[in-house]
Amino acid sequence: MTHPPFLKPGSLIGITCPSSAVATDKVANATKTLEHWGFKVEHGKTIGLGANYFSGTDHERIADLQAMLDDPQIAAILMGRGGYGMSRIIDNLDFTKFLQHPKWLCGFSDITVLHNHLQARYFMPCLHSPMCGAFTPETENTEYLKTFYAALTGESIYYHTPPATHNRSGIAEGILTGGNLSLLTHLMGSASEVDTEEKILFIEDIGEHLYKIDRMLLTLKRAGKLDNLKGLILGYFTDMEDTERPFGQTIEEIIWDKVKEYNYPVCFNFPCGHEDVNYTLTLGMPHKLIVNANGASLEYKSPDAVAKFRA
C-alpha cells in the first residue's frame, strides 16, 4: 500500500494553520517537543496570523498550506489547530507535487476535511493526531503523544480499551477511516465524501446537541455508510448538550440504535478526539479490531515493522 515515507532523525516537519488561529505559545511548545524528538521544524506564514475566525484570509491559508504540500524537503505537516476553515480552501489546493513527494498530514477535528479528501481522491494515508495545543511540558512523555511519534516513525501500535456496556463482540480487519462526525456528514455529496465500504469506521465529536448527533448518524445510515462496515469505533463525544425538552436517549443509546441491526464489532469509549488524552490513528491503513468481554483492542502493524519482521 502506498504511504508517505516514515520520519527519521533530522526529518523536517512543517506547522501551518489552514483553519482557525492558534496561539503562538502553543506552537512554541509543539516545536520544542518535536525538536526534542529529533526532528527539524519549519513554521508557516499563518502562525500568529488572524482574520476574524480564521488564521489568515482564505488566500493566505491556501498559499501557506500549498507551499508546504509542494516542498519536497518537508516529511510531515502538523496542523496548528482545527476549528473551521478547511472546507473553504480544500478545492483550491493542488496535490500534484504532493503526490510526487507525499508526506504525513497530521491533525483532527476540522482537518477531517483534508484527511477524507486525501483518501477519497488519492488513496493516501494520514494521521488523525493531536495538534499544537496538545503539546505542553507536562504532556511530552505521555503515552498518547508517544503514539504520534510512533505513527510518524513507522512503529506498530497496539491500543486497548476496557469493556463498555454497548460494545458488540467480534473481529474485524480492514482499512481505518473516518474522523469528526459533523465533518463527515458535511462532506456528503462532495469530492471528499468518506468511503466506508468494507472499512473500519472511526467517529467522534464535540459540542453538539443529542438530536443533531441522531440526525447526522441517520444521514450516514440513509446514505448506506453504516451498512457494509467491517467494524465501528466510537471515540469521545465531548460536551454533548440536551434540549429543554429532553431527547430521551444517551449518546451511547443514540449510536447503538443506528447500528444494532448489523453484526460487525462495535467499540465504544476509544480514547481519541476532543479531550486531553488523544491517541493517534493512522487513517487509510489496515488495522485489526477485536472486541470481546475483556474490552477492545485495535492493532496497527506498520509496513516498515512488518517488512523488518519478514526480513
GULOBA-103744 format. One line per 8 residues: number of its first residue (from 1); for each residue x, y negated, z negated of N, C-alpha, C. Coordinates in steps of 0.05 Angstrom, whole numbers, padded with zeros to 5 digits. Layout:
<romis>
NUM) X:Y:Z:X:Y:Z:X:Y:Z; ...
</romis>
This chain:
<romis>
1) 00017:00024:00000:00000:00000:00000:00018:-00025:00000; 00011:-00044:00017:00026:-00069:00018:00022:-00086:-00007; 00043:-00096:-00018:00041:-00113:-00041:00065:-00132:-00041; 00063:-00155:-00054:00086:-00173:-00055:00109:-00160:-00070; 00134:-00168:-00064:00157:-00156:-00079:00155:-00163:-00108; 00163:-00144:-00125:00163:-00149:-00154:00187:-00167:-00160; 00184:-00182:-00183:00205:-00201:-00190:00228:-00188:-00204; 00251:-00201:-00200:00276:-00193:-00213:00288:-00217:-00228
9) 00308:-00213:-00245:00321:-00236:-00258:00330:-00257:-00238; 00323:-00281:-00243:00330:-00303:-00224:00309:-00309:-00203; 00287:-00293:-00202:00266:-00298:-00183:00253:-00325:-00190; 00242:-00338:-00169:00231:-00365:-00172:00201:-00363:-00174; 00190:-00376:-00195:00161:-00378:-00199:00152:-00407:-00196; 00133:-00412:-00179:00122:-00439:-00177:00097:-00442:-00194; 00094:-00466:-00205:00070:-00472:-00221:00056:-00495:-00208; 00030:-00491:-00201:00014:-00512:-00188:-00014:-00512:-00200
17) -00029:-00533:-00195:-00056:-00535:-00206:-00076:-00540:-00183; -00087:-00518:-00172:-00106:-00521:-00149:-00135:-00527:-00158; -00140:-00528:-00184:-00167:-00532:-00193:-00168:-00555:-00213; -00174:-00550:-00238:-00174:-00572:-00258:-00146:-00578:-00268; -00144:-00601:-00280:-00118:-00611:-00290:-00110:-00595:-00315; -00083:-00594:-00319:-00072:-00581:-00343:-00053:-00600:-00357; -00052:-00599:-00383:-00035:-00616:-00399:-00006:-00609:-00393; 00011:-00629:-00391:00040:-00624:-00385:00054:-00608:-00407
25) 00045:-00611:-00432:00058:-00596:-00453:00053:-00566:-00450; 00030:-00559:-00439:00024:-00530:-00435:00042:-00519:-00412; 00046:-00535:-00392:00064:-00527:-00370:00093:-00524:-00381; 00100:-00542:-00399:00127:-00541:-00410:00131:-00515:-00427; 00110:-00507:-00442:00112:-00483:-00458:00113:-00458:-00439; 00097:-00458:-00418:00098:-00436:-00399:00125:-00434:-00386; 00136:-00457:-00379:00162:-00458:-00366:00184:-00446:-00384; 00183:-00454:-00409:00203:-00444:-00428:00202:-00414:-00431
33) 00178:-00403:-00432:00176:-00373:-00435:00185:-00360:-00409; 00177:-00369:-00386:00185:-00357:-00361:00215:-00358:-00357; 00227:-00380:-00365:00256:-00382:-00363:00270:-00363:-00383; 00258:-00361:-00407:00268:-00342:-00427:00267:-00313:-00416; 00247:-00307:-00400:00245:-00281:-00387:00265:-00277:-00365; 00279:-00298:-00358:00300:-00295:-00337:00293:-00305:-00310; 00270:-00319:-00308:00261:-00329:-00282:00268:-00359:-00279; 00269:-00368:-00255:00271:-00397:-00249:00243:-00408:-00244
41) 00239:-00433:-00250:00212:-00445:-00248:00213:-00471:-00232; 00194:-00474:-00214:00191:-00499:-00199:00163:-00510:-00204; 00162:-00536:-00211:00136:-00549:-00216:00126:-00562:-00190; 00100:-00558:-00185:00088:-00571:-00162:00081:-00600:-00168; 00073:-00614:-00147:00068:-00643:-00150:00041:-00648:-00164; 00024:-00628:-00167:-00001:-00632:-00181:00001:-00631:-00211; 00024:-00623:-00221:00028:-00622:-00250:00028:-00651:-00261; 00009:-00656:-00279:00007:-00683:-00290:-00012:-00701:-00275
49) -00021:-00692:-00252:-00040:-00709:-00237:-00068:-00706:-00248; -00085:-00725:-00240:-00113:-00723:-00248:-00130:-00740:-00230; -00151:-00728:-00219:-00170:-00744:-00202:-00198:-00735:-00210; -00210:-00750:-00229:-00235:-00742:-00241:-00233:-00715:-00253; -00249:-00695:-00244:-00249:-00669:-00257:-00225:-00652:-00249; -00211:-00661:-00228:-00191:-00644:-00215:-00162:-00653:-00221; -00143:-00635:-00214:-00115:-00642:-00218:-00104:-00655:-00192; -00117:-00676:-00184:-00110:-00689:-00159:-00133:-00687:-00139
57) -00131:-00702:-00118:-00151:-00701:-00097:-00151:-00673:-00083; -00171:-00667:-00068:-00171:-00642:-00052:-00146:-00641:-00035; -00140:-00663:-00022:-00116:-00664:-00004:-00090:-00658:-00019; -00088:-00670:-00043:-00063:-00666:-00059:-00061:-00637:-00068; -00083:-00625:-00076:-00083:-00598:-00085:-00078:-00578:-00063; -00089:-00583:-00039:-00084:-00567:-00016:-00054:-00568:-00009; -00043:-00592:-00008:-00015:-00595:00001:00004:-00581:-00019; -00002:-00583:-00045:00016:-00572:-00065:00015:-00541:-00064
65) -00009:-00530:-00063:-00010:-00501:-00061:00000:-00490:-00035; -00006:-00505:-00013:00004:-00496:00013:00035:-00495:00014; 00047:-00515:00003:00077:-00516:00002:00088:-00492:-00012; 00075:-00483:-00034:00085:-00460:-00048:00079:-00434:-00034; 00056:-00433:-00021:00049:-00409:-00005:00069:-00405:00018; 00078:-00428:00029:00096:-00427:00052:00126:-00422:00045; 00133:-00427:00020:00161:-00427:00012:00170:-00398:00009; 00189:-00388:00025:00198:-00360:00023:00214:-00354:-00002
73) 00224:-00375:-00015:00240:-00371:-00039:00223:-00366:-00064; 00198:-00374:-00063:00180:-00370:-00086:00170:-00342:-00087; 00173:-00328:-00109:00165:-00300:-00112:00137:-00297:-00124; 00128:-00317:-00139:00102:-00316:-00152:00093:-00345:-00157; 00067:-00348:-00157:00055:-00375:-00163:00036:-00372:-00186; 00042:-00386:-00208:00025:-00386:-00232:00008:-00411:-00231; -00018:-00407:-00232:-00037:-00430:-00231:-00038:-00442:-00259; -00037:-00468:-00260:-00036:-00482:-00286:-00061:-00478:-00302
81) -00084:-00478:-00289:-00110:-00477:-00302:-00132:-00469:-00283; -00154:-00459:-00293:-00177:-00453:-00276:-00195:-00478:-00276; -00219:-00475:-00288:-00238:-00497:-00287:-00255:-00496:-00263; -00250:-00514:-00244:-00265:-00515:-00219:-00249:-00529:-00198; -00251:-00520:-00173:-00238:-00534:-00151:-00228:-00517:-00128; -00223:-00491:-00133:-00212:-00474:-00112:-00230:-00471:-00088; -00256:-00469:-00093:-00274:-00465:-00070:-00276:-00490:-00053; -00268:-00513:-00063:-00267:-00537:-00047:-00244:-00538:-00027
89) -00224:-00521:-00032:-00199:-00523:-00016:-00192:-00496:-00002; -00205:-00474:-00009:-00197:-00448:00000:-00196:-00445:00030; -00216:-00457:00044:-00218:-00455:00073:-00198:-00472:00088; -00184:-00489:00073:-00164:-00506:00086:-00135:-00496:00083; -00133:-00473:00070:-00106:-00461:00066:-00099:-00443:00089; -00073:-00444:00097:-00063:-00427:00119:-00044:-00406:00106; -00051:-00380:00110:-00036:-00359:00097:-00016:-00346:00116; -00011:-00358:00139:00007:-00346:00159:00035:-00341:00148
97) 00047:-00362:00136:00074:-00359:00125:00074:-00342:00100; 00052:-00344:00085:00050:-00328:00060:00051:-00298:00068; 00037:-00290:00089:00037:-00262:00097:00064:-00253:00106; 00080:-00271:00116:00108:-00264:00124:00126:-00260:00100; 00120:-00275:00079:00135:-00273:00053:00115:-00273:00030; 00100:-00252:00026:00079:-00251:00006:00091:-00254:-00022; 00075:-00265:-00040:00083:-00270:-00068:00058:-00265:-00086; 00064:-00260:-00111:00042:-00255:-00130:00028:-00281:-00137
105) 00002:-00282:-00134:-00014:-00306:-00141:-00028:-00299:-00168; -00023:-00315:-00188:-00030:-00308:-00216:-00049:-00329:-00228; -00069:-00318:-00242:-00088:-00336:-00256:-00114:-00321:-00259; -00134:-00335:-00269:-00161:-00323:-00272:-00182:-00345:-00272; -00206:-00339:-00279:-00228:-00358:-00280:-00233:-00369:-00252; -00230:-00395:-00247:-00235:-00406:-00221:-00216:-00395:-00200; -00194:-00383:-00208:-00175:-00372:-00189:-00186:-00346:-00177; -00209:-00336:-00188:-00223:-00314:-00176:-00229:-00319:-00147
113) -00234:-00344:-00139:-00239:-00351:-00111:-00215:-00344:-00094; -00191:-00352:-00103:-00166:-00346:-00088:-00161:-00316:-00088; -00164:-00303:-00111:-00159:-00274:-00112:-00176:-00259:-00092; -00202:-00265:-00092:-00220:-00250:-00075:-00217:-00257:-00045; -00210:-00281:-00040:-00204:-00289:-00012:-00180:-00273:-00002; -00160:-00271:-00019:-00135:-00257:-00012:-00140:-00227:-00006; -00158:-00215:-00023:-00164:-00187:-00019:-00183:-00182:00004; -00203:-00200:00007:-00223:-00196:00028:-00211:-00201:00056
121) -00194:-00220:00058:-00183:-00227:00085:-00157:-00213:00092; -00141:-00208:00071:-00114:-00198:00077:-00106:-00173:00061; -00124:-00162:00045:-00119:-00137:00030:-00093:-00139:00013; -00089:-00163:00002:-00064:-00168:-00013:-00070:-00168:-00043; -00055:-00152:-00059:-00060:-00152:-00088:-00051:-00179:-00101; -00062:-00183:-00125:-00056:-00208:-00140:-00059:-00202:-00170; -00052:-00221:-00186:-00053:-00216:-00215:-00074:-00233:-00229; -00093:-00219:-00241:-00113:-00232:-00259:-00099:-00235:-00286
129) -00088:-00259:-00291:-00069:-00263:-00312:-00074:-00288:-00328; -00061:-00290:-00352:-00061:-00315:-00367:-00049:-00338:-00350; -00057:-00362:-00356:-00046:-00386:-00343:-00030:-00402:-00364; -00024:-00427:-00357:-00004:-00441:-00374:-00013:-00445:-00403; -00039:-00448:-00407:-00048:-00453:-00435:-00044:-00430:-00453; -00038:-00406:-00442:-00034:-00382:-00459:-00006:-00381:-00471; 00012:-00397:-00460:00040:-00396:-00469:00045:-00416:-00491; 00052:-00406:-00515:00060:-00423:-00537:00083:-00409:-00551
137) 00098:-00423:-00568:00119:-00409:-00582:00110:-00385:-00598; 00084:-00386:-00607:00074:-00364:-00624:00066:-00340:-00607; 00060:-00343:-00581:00050:-00321:-00565:00071:-00308:-00547; 00095:-00318:-00548:00115:-00309:-00529:00120:-00278:-00530; 00118:-00267:-00553:00124:-00238:-00556:00098:-00221:-00560; 00075:-00232:-00554:00050:-00217:-00557:00048:-00196:-00535; 00033:-00174:-00542:00030:-00152:-00523:00016:-00161:-00498; -00003:-00179:-00499:-00018:-00186:-00475:00000:-00203:-00456
145) 00017:-00220:-00466:00035:-00234:-00448:00057:-00215:-00437; 00064:-00195:-00452:00083:-00175:-00442:00072:-00160:-00418; 00045:-00157:-00417:00034:-00143:-00394:00036:-00161:-00369; 00036:-00187:-00372:00041:-00205:-00350:00069:-00201:-00339; 00088:-00200:-00357:00116:-00195:-00349:00118:-00168:-00336; 00105:-00148:-00347:00106:-00121:-00336:00095:-00120:-00308; 00072:-00133:-00304:00060:-00133:-00277:00077:-00147:-00257; 00089:-00170:-00265:00107:-00185:-00247:00131:-00169:-00238
153) 00142:-00153:-00257:00167:-00139:-00252:00164:-00110:-00242; 00139:-00101:-00239:00135:-00075:-00227:00136:-00052:-00247; 00128:-00057:-00272:00125:-00036:-00291:00097:-00024:-00291; 00095:00001:-00298:00068:00013:-00302:00057:00003:-00328; 00030:00001:-00329:00017:-00009:-00353:-00006:00009:-00361; -00008:00014:-00387:-00029:00031:-00398:-00045:00015:-00419; -00071:00014:-00416:-00088:-00001:-00435:-00107:00019:-00449; -00114:00013:-00474:-00133:00030:-00488:-00152:00011:-00504
161) -00178:00018:-00503:-00198:00003:-00518:-00213:00022:-00536; -00222:00014:-00559:-00238:00031:-00577:-00265:00037:-00566; -00279:00057:-00578:-00306:00063:-00568:-00325:00039:-00570; -00344:00039:-00552:-00365:00018:-00553:-00392:00031:-00548; -00412:00019:-00560:-00439:00032:-00560:-00449:00038:-00533; -00445:00020:-00514:-00457:00023:-00487:-00437:00035:-00467; -00414:00044:-00476:-00396:00057:-00457:-00409:00082:-00445; -00402:00088:-00420:-00411:00112:-00407:-00386:00129:-00399
169) -00385:00153:-00408:-00362:00170:-00404:-00358:00178:-00375; -00333:00182:-00367:-00327:00191:-00340:-00299:00184:-00333; -00290:00193:-00310:-00264:00188:-00300:-00266:00176:-00272; -00251:00155:-00267:-00252:00142:-00241:-00224:00134:-00232; -00219:00137:-00206:-00194:00128:-00194:-00200:00111:-00170; -00189:00088:-00168:-00195:00071:-00145:-00181:00044:-00148; -00184:00027:-00127:-00174:00000:-00127:-00189:-00017:-00147; -00175:-00032:-00163:-00187:-00050:-00182:-00193:-00077:-00169
177) -00217:-00088:-00173:-00224:-00114:-00161:-00242:-00129:-00180; -00248:-00154:-00174:-00267:-00169:-00190:-00256:-00195:-00200; -00265:-00202:-00225:-00258:-00228:-00237:-00281:-00240:-00251; -00283:-00266:-00249:-00304:-00281:-00263:-00331:-00277:-00249; -00351:-00269:-00264:-00377:-00262:-00253:-00390:-00286:-00238; -00389:-00310:-00250:-00401:-00333:-00237:-00388:-00338:-00210; -00362:-00335:-00208:-00349:-00340:-00182:-00354:-00318:-00162; -00356:-00293:-00172:-00362:-00271:-00154:-00389:-00275:-00140
185) -00409:-00284:-00156:-00435:-00290:-00144:-00434:-00315:-00126; -00418:-00334:-00134:-00415:-00359:-00118:-00403:-00352:-00090; -00387:-00331:-00088:-00374:-00324:-00063:-00391:-00307:-00045; -00414:-00298:-00054:-00431:-00281:-00038:-00438:-00295:-00011; -00435:-00280:00011:-00442:-00291:00037:-00419:-00307:00050; -00397:-00310:00036:-00374:-00325:00046:-00352:-00306:00056; -00332:-00318:00068:-00309:-00302:00078:-00293:-00291:00055; -00298:-00299:00030:-00284:-00290:00007:-00300:-00270:-00010
193) -00322:-00260:00001:-00340:-00243:-00014:-00326:-00218:-00024; -00332:-00210:-00049:-00319:-00187:-00061:-00329:-00161:-00048; -00310:-00143:-00043:-00317:-00116:-00033:-00315:-00097:-00056; -00337:-00085:-00064:-00337:-00067:-00087:-00340:-00038:-00079; -00342:-00032:-00054:-00347:-00005:-00044:-00324:00014:-00053; -00331:00034:-00069:-00312:00054:-00079:-00289:00041:-00095; -00295:00019:-00108:-00276:00005:-00124:-00283:00007:-00154; -00263:00002:-00171:-00268:-00003:-00200:-00272:-00033:-00203
201) -00295:-00041:-00212:-00302:-00070:-00213:-00298:-00080:-00242; -00283:-00102:-00244:-00280:-00116:-00270:-00294:-00143:-00269; -00309:-00149:-00290:-00322:-00175:-00292:-00320:-00186:-00320; -00320:-00213:-00322:-00320:-00228:-00347:-00333:-00255:-00342; -00339:-00269:-00364:-00350:-00296:-00360:-00349:-00312:-00387; -00355:-00338:-00385:-00355:-00355:-00408:-00376:-00377:-00405; -00389:-00384:-00428:-00406:-00407:-00430:-00431:-00406:-00413; -00442:-00383:-00409:-00466:-00381:-00393:-00490:-00373:-00410
209) -00514:-00381:-00401:-00538:-00372:-00415:-00543:-00343:-00408; -00555:-00328:-00426:-00560:-00300:-00422:-00577:-00295:-00397; -00597:-00312:-00392:-00614:-00308:-00369:-00598:-00312:-00343; -00578:-00329:-00344:-00561:-00333:-00320:-00544:-00309:-00314; -00533:-00296:-00335:-00518:-00272:-00332:-00536:-00250:-00320; -00561:-00248:-00330:-00580:-00230:-00319:-00585:-00235:-00289; -00588:-00260:-00282:-00593:-00268:-00254:-00569:-00262:-00236; -00545:-00267:-00246:-00521:-00262:-00230:-00517:-00232:-00226
217) -00521:-00216:-00246:-00519:-00187:-00243:-00540:-00176:-00224; -00564:-00188:-00224:-00585:-00180:-00205:-00576:-00187:-00177; -00563:-00210:-00174:-00553:-00217:-00147:-00533:-00196:-00137; -00515:-00188:-00153:-00496:-00167:-00145:-00511:-00141:-00139; -00530:-00134:-00156:-00544:-00109:-00153:-00561:-00109:-00128; -00575:-00130:-00122:-00592:-00132:-00098:-00575:-00132:-00073; -00550:-00141:-00075:-00532:-00141:-00052:-00518:-00114:-00049; -00524:-00095:-00067:-00511:-00069:-00065:-00483:-00067:-00077
225) -00475:-00088:-00091:-00448:-00089:-00102:-00444:-00071:-00126; -00465:-00061:-00138:-00463:-00043:-00161:-00469:-00014:-00154; -00477:-00009:-00129:-00487:00017:-00121:-00465:00038:-00120; -00443:00032:-00106:-00423:00053:-00100:-00396:00047:-00113; -00397:00039:-00138:-00372:00034:-00153:-00360:00061:-00161; -00334:00060:-00165:-00320:00083:-00178:-00322:00080:-00208; -00323:00055:-00218:-00325:00050:-00246:-00329:00021:-00251; -00337:00013:-00276:-00343:-00014:-00283:-00329:-00021:-00309
233) -00315:-00043:-00310:-00301:-00052:-00334:-00312:-00080:-00341; -00321:-00083:-00366:-00332:-00108:-00375:-00312:-00121:-00394; -00302:-00145:-00386:-00284:-00160:-00404:-00300:-00177:-00423; -00288:-00199:-00432:-00301:-00216:-00451:-00324:-00231:-00438; -00346:-00233:-00452:-00368:-00251:-00445:-00370:-00271:-00469; -00354:-00292:-00466:-00348:-00310:-00488:-00369:-00333:-00489; -00376:-00341:-00513:-00394:-00364:-00517:-00420:-00363:-00501; -00432:-00339:-00501:-00458:-00336:-00488:-00479:-00352:-00503
241) -00498:-00364:-00489:-00518:-00381:-00501:-00546:-00369:-00496; -00564:-00373:-00514:-00592:-00365:-00510:-00608:-00390:-00506; -00632:-00387:-00497:-00651:-00410:-00494:-00668:-00412:-00519; -00683:-00434:-00521:-00700:-00438:-00544:-00720:-00415:-00548; -00730:-00406:-00525:-00746:-00382:-00526:-00728:-00359:-00519; -00721:-00341:-00538:-00700:-00321:-00535:-00704:-00303:-00510; -00682:-00296:-00498:-00683:-00279:-00474:-00692:-00251:-00482; -00684:-00241:-00506:-00694:-00216:-00515:-00675:-00192:-00512
249) -00651:-00197:-00501:-00631:-00176:-00498:-00604:-00187:-00505; -00586:-00171:-00516:-00559:-00179:-00520:-00544:-00177:-00493; -00520:-00188:-00492:-00505:-00187:-00467:-00499:-00158:-00459; -00494:-00141:-00478:-00489:-00113:-00472:-00514:-00100:-00461; -00538:-00106:-00472:-00563:-00095:-00462:-00569:-00105:-00434; -00563:-00130:-00429:-00568:-00141:-00403:-00552:-00126:-00382; -00526:-00122:-00388:-00508:-00108:-00369:-00517:-00079:-00365; -00522:-00066:-00388:-00529:-00037:-00387:-00555:-00033:-00370
257) -00573:-00051:-00373:-00599:-00049:-00359:-00594:-00049:-00328; -00573:-00062:-00319:-00568:-00063:-00290:-00553:-00039:-00279; -00540:-00024:-00297:-00523:-00002:-00287:-00531:00026:-00299; -00552:00027:-00315:-00559:00052:-00328:-00567:00074:-00309; -00576:00067:-00285:-00585:00087:-00266:-00562:00101:-00251; -00538:00090:-00253:-00516:00101:-00239:-00501:00121:-00257; -00481:00134:-00246:-00467:00154:-00262:-00437:00150:-00264; -00427:00127:-00256:-00399:00121:-00258:-00392:00112:-00286
265) -00366:00116:-00295:-00359:00107:-00322:-00361:00077:-00325; -00368:00069:-00349:-00371:00041:-00356:-00356:00036:-00382; -00339:00015:-00382:-00323:00008:-00405:-00330:-00020:-00414; -00339:-00023:-00438:-00345:-00049:-00450:-00322:-00059:-00467; -00321:-00085:-00471:-00303:-00098:-00490:-00273:-00095:-00482; -00268:-00096:-00457:-00240:-00095:-00448:-00227:-00123:-00454; -00203:-00123:-00466:-00192:-00149:-00475:-00180:-00166:-00453; -00197:-00177:-00437:-00188:-00193:-00414:-00209:-00214:-00408
273) -00201:-00239:-00405:-00220:-00260:-00399:-00213:-00285:-00415; -00234:-00300:-00422:-00231:-00327:-00434:-00229:-00326:-00464; -00209:-00311:-00474:-00203:-00312:-00503:-00173:-00310:-00505; -00163:-00314:-00530:-00134:-00316:-00534:-00119:-00291:-00524; -00130:-00268:-00531:-00118:-00243:-00522:-00128:-00237:-00494; -00111:-00239:-00474:-00120:-00237:-00447:-00099:-00221:-00431; -00105:-00195:-00428:-00086:-00177:-00415:-00087:-00181:-00385; -00064:-00176:-00372:-00062:-00179:-00343:-00072:-00154:-00328
281) -00086:-00159:-00307:-00096:-00137:-00289:-00085:-00141:-00261; -00076:-00120:-00249:-00065:-00122:-00221:-00088:-00115:-00202; -00102:-00135:-00193:-00124:-00132:-00175:-00114:-00123:-00147; -00129:-00106:-00134:-00122:-00097:-00108:-00103:-00073:-00107; -00098:-00061:-00131:-00080:-00038:-00132:-00095:-00015:-00146; -00087:00010:-00141:-00100:00033:-00153:-00097:00035:-00183; -00119:00042:-00197:-00119:00046:-00226:-00135:00072:-00232; -00131:00082:-00256:-00146:00104:-00265:-00160:00097:-00291
289) -00187:00100:-00292:-00203:00093:-00315:-00214:00119:-00327; -00210:00122:-00353:-00221:00145:-00368:-00237:00134:-00391; -00262:00141:-00393:-00280:00133:-00415:-00291:00159:-00428; -00287:00161:-00454:-00297:00184:-00469:-00304:00175:-00498; -00308:00195:-00515:-00316:00189:-00543:-00294:00174:-00558; -00270:00176:-00549:-00247:00163:-00563:-00243:00134:-00554; -00259:00125:-00535:-00256:00098:-00524:-00251:00099:-00494; -00235:00080:-00485:-00229:00079:-00456:-00200:00073:-00451
297) -00190:00084:-00430:-00162:00078:-00422:-00162:00069:-00392; -00144:00051:-00386:-00140:00042:-00359:-00111:00044:-00353; -00104:00058:-00332:-00076:00063:-00326:-00069:00052:-00298; -00048:00036:-00297:-00037:00025:-00272:-00009:00036:-00268; -00006:00052:-00248:00021:00063:-00241:00033:00045:-00220; 00053:00030:-00227:00067:00012:-00208:00079:00029:-00186; 00077:00019:-00161:00090:00033:-00138:00120:00037:-00143; 00133:00017:-00155:00162:00019:-00160:00168:00041:-00180
305) 00151:00043:-00201:00155:00063:-00221:00150:00091:-00210; 00130:00094:-00193:00124:00119:-00180:00147:00128:-00162; 00157:00108:-00147:00179:00114:-00128:00204:00123:-00143; 00210:00110:-00166:00233:00118:-00182:00230:00146:-00193; 00205:00152:-00202:00200:00179:-00213:00203:00200:-00192; 00193:00195:-00168:00195:00215:-00147:00224:00218:-00138; 00240:00197:-00140:00268:00198:-00132:00284:00216:-00151
</romis>
